[in-house]
Amino acid sequence: MLVFRNQTSYNRFWDGRNAVSTTNSCIRNLVRMILTNSYSTNGPLTQAEREDVERTIRVLVAIPFALKNYLRSEWGAWQLGATGNEILEHGAGPIYNPEYASLLPVGLQGLEDEGLGLPFQLTFFVDSFIKRGVDRGWFHAPGASQMQAQLNTLTEAYGKMETIKLTPIPVAHLIHQKQVLALYGAVLPFAMVDDMGWWAVGVCTLIMFTFYGIEGIASQLEDPFGYDRNDIKMDAIVLDTKTEIDVILSEWRKMTEAAEIAAKTSSAANTNQATGARKKYQHPDMFVRARPRTSMSLSEAAEG
């Protein structure tokens, strides 16, 4: 019975951690695909298109925050003055997070009080962006399908974490287990005293300490999304994800600004004088710095 209890609780912990990892992987994939494919060959992005891309990336960063608060029953954590029952029990005070609130779309109307989880609600913004990207010619059908698959996988992982949170170990099993342990601890000394004498006291104490320790470990692991030391480090994982994507988004901003400036300064050179056809816009690679160009090439220097 203890083995079953401990194994079930650890499976819940491990499944929860795998679901968190799946969520982060899907978000990384979506960020990569959006930032590398959101452009057309007609020219650099307009200001409105850049804002649309950035808003979608911020929504993706906000999803882990929303998941963490949803799993901890911290409703409305993005609203000023919000409080949550679980966090107040740990003495942490109000749960409003301005950093999290800044990631959400302006004018967002949360419907958590009507039963709609914010993580699921945010996926609609990403889905709508994929549709707009297809209409703009940014994504072809297979690429958009892959993005939809990543979004579906993210939603499925959210459902797994929700199942773990909302489906506790049956109360009947917990009560019966505690009763059996108490009964076993009461009977065990009488079974050992004839052979061990006073040593039975120490041996029985050690045995029951072990059994109740196993039961305590299982109790700690069965709900892995809280604030206990043995729970999944949700806060650290969420902040690490935000830091990572902030770096990528900052690099994307620099790249798009540089591409826009280069396109404006070389617009005349991009026109083929022989045919009058305009060259297609080439989106530069991220994380690559352009090498400075000298007035004289190496071949010319060698000839000189």
C-alpha positions in Angstrom: 0.0 0.0 0.0 2.8 2.4 0.8 4.7 1.5 -2.4 1.6 2.2 -4.4 1.0 5.5 -2.6 4.6 6.6 -3.1 4.8 5.5 -6.7 1.6 7.3 -7.6 2.7 10.5 -6.0 6.1 10.5 -7.7 4.4 9.8 -11.0 2.3 12.9 -10.5 5.4 14.9 -9.7 7.3 13.6 -12.7 4.4 14.0 -15.1 3.9 17.6 -13.9 7.6 18.3 -14.5 7.5 16.8 -18.0 4.4 18.9 -18.8 6.2 22.1 -17.7 9.2 21.1 -19.9 6.8 20.4 -22.8 5.2 23.8 -22.4 8.6 25.6 -22.4 9.7 23.6 -25.5 6.5 24.6 -27.4 7.0 28.2 -26.4 10.6 28.2 -27.6 9.6 26.6 -30.9 6.8 29.1 -31.5 9.1 32.0 -30.7 11.7 30.8 -33.1 9.3 30.1 -35.9 7.5 33.4 -35.5 10.6 35.6 -35.3 12.4 33.9 -38.3 9.4 33.7 -40.6 7.4 36.8 -39.9 8.3 38.9 -43.0 7.6 39.0 -46.7 10.0 39.5 -49.6 8.3 42.8 -50.5 10.3 44.7 -47.9 10.9 45.3 -44.1 8.1 45.0 -41.6 5.9 48.0 -41.0 5.5 49.5 -37.6 2.1 47.9 -37.1 3.5 44.5 -38.1 6.4 44.8 -35.7 4.1 45.7 -32.9 1.9 42.7 -33.8 4.9 40.3 -33.7 6.1 41.7 -30.4 2.7 41.5 -28.8 2.4 37.8 -29.7 5.9 37.1 -28.3 4.9 38.8 -25.1 1.8 36.7 -24.9 3.9 33.5 -25.3 6.1 34.7 -22.4 3.0 35.4 -20.3 1.6 31.9 -20.8 4.0 30.3 -18.2 3.1 33.0 -15.7 -0.6 32.3 -16.3 0.0 28.6 -15.9 1.9 29.0 -12.7 -0.8 31.3 -11.2 -3.7 29.1 -12.5 -2.2 25.9 -10.9 -1.8 27.8 -7.6 -5.3 29.2 -7.7 -4.0 32.7 -7.8 -6.8 34.2 -9.8 -6.3 37.6 -11.4 -2.6 37.8 -10.5 -2.2 40.3 -13.4 -4.7 42.8 -11.9 -3.7 45.4 -9.4 -4.7 44.5 -5.9 -5.3 40.8 -6.6 -4.8 38.3 -3.8 -4.8 34.5 -3.7 -5.7 32.1 -0.9 -2.7 29.8 -1.2 0.0 32.5 -1.3 -1.6 34.4 1.6 -1.4 31.2 3.7 2.4 31.3 3.2 2.6 35.0 4.3 3.7 36.3 0.9 1.0 39.0 0.7 -0.7 40.3 -2.5 0.1 38.4 -5.7 0.0 41.3 -8.2 3.0 41.0 -10.5 3.6 44.2 -12.6 6.2 42.3 -14.8 3.6 39.7 -15.6 0.9 42.3 -16.2 3.1 44.2 -18.7 3.3 41.1 -20.9 -0.5 40.8 -21.5 -2.3 42.6 -24.3 -3.6 46.1 -23.5 -7.3 46.0 -22.5 -7.3 42.2 -21.8 -10.6 41.1 -20.2 -10.0 38.1 -18.1 -12.9 35.7 -17.6 -11.5 33.6 -14.8 -14.5 34.4 -12.6 -16.7 32.8 -15.3 -14.6 29.6 -15.5 -12.2 30.3 -18.4 -8.6 29.8 -17.5 -6.3 32.6 -18.6 -3.6 30.2 -20.1 -6.2 28.8 -22.5 -7.5 32.3 -23.2 -4.1 33.5 -24.2 -3.7 30.7 -26.8 -6.4 32.4 -28.9 -4.1 35.5 -29.4 -1.4 33.2 -30.7 -3.8 31.3 -33.0 -5.1 34.6 -34.4 -1.6 35.8 -35.1 -0.9 32.6 -37.1 -4.0 33.2 -39.2 -2.9 36.9 -39.8 0.6 35.6 -40.8 -0.9 33.3 -43.4 -3.0 36.1 -44.8 0.0 38.4 -45.0 2.0 35.7 -46.8 4.5 35.2 -44.0 3.7 31.5 -43.3 3.0 28.8 -45.9 0.5 26.1 -45.1 3.0 23.5 -43.8 4.7 26.1 -41.6 1.4 27.3 -40.2 0.4 23.7 -39.6 3.5 23.1 -37.6 2.9 26.2 -35.5 -0.7 25.0 -34.9 0.7 21.6 -33.8 3.0 23.3 -31.3 0.1 25.3 -29.9 -2.0 22.2 -29.6 0.8 20.4 -27.8 1.1 23.3 -25.4 -2.6 23.2 -24.7 -2.4 19.4 -24.1 0.4 19.9 -21.6 -1.7 22.5 -19.9 -4.5 20.0 -19.6 -2.2 17.4 -18.1 -1.1 19.8 -15.4 -4.7 20.8 -14.8 -5.6 17.1 -14.3 -2.8 16.6 -11.7 -4.0 19.7 -9.8 -7.7 18.9 -9.9 -7.5 15.2 -9.3 -6.1 14.4 -5.8 -5.4 11.0 -4.4 -8.8 9.5 -3.3 -9.6 10.4 0.2 -10.8 6.8 1.0 -7.3 5.5 0.1 -5.6 8.1 2.3 -7.8 7.4 5.3 -7.5 3.6 5.0 -3.7 3.9 4.7 -3.4 6.0 7.9 -5.6 3.6 9.8 -3.6 0.6 8.6 -0.3 2.3 9.6 -1.6 3.2 13.0 -3.0 -0.3 13.6 0.3 -1.9 12.4 2.3 0.4 14.8 0.1 -0.5 17.7 0.3 -4.3 17.1 4.0 -4.6 16.1 5.5 -4.2 19.6 3.5 -7.1 21.0 4.7 -9.3 18.1 8.4 -8.5 18.8 8.6 -8.1 22.6 8.9 -11.8 23.4 12.0 -12.2 21.2 13.6 -8.8 21.6 12.5 -7.5 25.0 13.1 -3.8 25.5 14.9 -3.6 22.2 11.5 -3.9 20.6 10.8 -0.3 21.6 13.7 1.1 19.5 13.2 -1.3 16.6 9.4 -0.5 16.4 10.1 3.2 16.6 12.6 3.0 13.7 10.2 0.9 11.6 7.3 3.3 12.1 9.5 6.3 11.5 10.5 4.8 8.2 6.9 4.0 7.2 5.5 7.4 8.2 8.5 9.1 6.4 7.5 7.3 3.2 3.9 8.4 3.6 5.1 12.0 4.3 7.2 12.0 1.1 4.2 10.9 -0.9 2.1 13.6 0.6 4.7 16.2 -0.4 5.0 15.0 -4.0 1.3 14.6 -4.9 0.7 18.3 -5.6 4.0 19.5 -7.2 3.0 23.0 -8.2 2.9 24.8 -4.8 5.5 26.6 -2.7 7.0 23.6 -0.7 10.7 23.0 -1.0 10.1 19.7 -2.7 7.7 21.2 -5.3 8.7 22.0 -8.9 10.5 25.4 -8.9 7.9 27.1 -11.0 9.0 30.6 -10.2 12.6 30.0 -11.3 11.5 28.1 -14.5 9.1 30.9 -15.5 11.7 33.7 -14.9 14.4 31.7 -16.8 12.0 31.4 -19.8 11.3 35.1 -19.7 14.9 36.0 -19.5 15.8 33.8 -22.4 13.0 35.1 -24.7 13.8 38.7 -23.7 17.3 38.3 -25.0 16.0 36.8 -28.3 13.4 39.6 -28.7 16.0 42.3 -28.0 18.2 40.8 -30.7 15.2 40.6 -33.1 14.5 44.3 -32.5 18.1 45.3 -33.4 18.0 43.1 -36.5 14.8 44.5 -37.8 15.8 48.1 -37.2 19.1 47.5 -38.9 17.3 45.8 -41.8 14.9 48.7 -42.2 17.7 51.3 -42.3 19.7 49.2 -44.8 16.6 48.9 -47.0 16.0 52.6 -47.0 19.6 53.5 -47.8 20.0 51.0 -50.6 16.5 51.3 -52.2 18.0 52.7 -55.4 20.6 50.0 -55.7 18.0 47.3 -55.2 16.5 48.1 -58.6 17.9 46.2 -61.6 18.6 48.8 -64.2 18.5 46.3 -67.1 15.0 44.9 -66.4 13.5 47.4 -64.0 12.7 44.5 -61.6 13.1 45.1 -58.0 15.2 42.6 -56.0 13.4 40.6 -53.3 13.9 41.7 -49.7 16.2 39.4 -47.8 15.6 39.1 -44.1 19.0 39.1 -42.3 20.0 36.4 -39.9 19.8 36.9 -36.1 22.8 36.7 -33.8 25.2 37.7 -36.6 26.9 41.0 -36.7 27.8 42.4 -40.1 31.5 42.8 -40.6 32.6 46.4 -41.4 33.2 47.0 -45.1 36.4 48.8 -46.1 36.8 51.1 -49.0 39.2 48.8 -50.7 38.7 45.0 -51.1 41.4 42.5 -50.3 41.9 41.7 -54.0 42.3 45.3 -54.8 44.8 45.7 -52.0 46.8 42.7 -53.3 46.9 44.1 -56.8 48.1 47.5 -55.4 
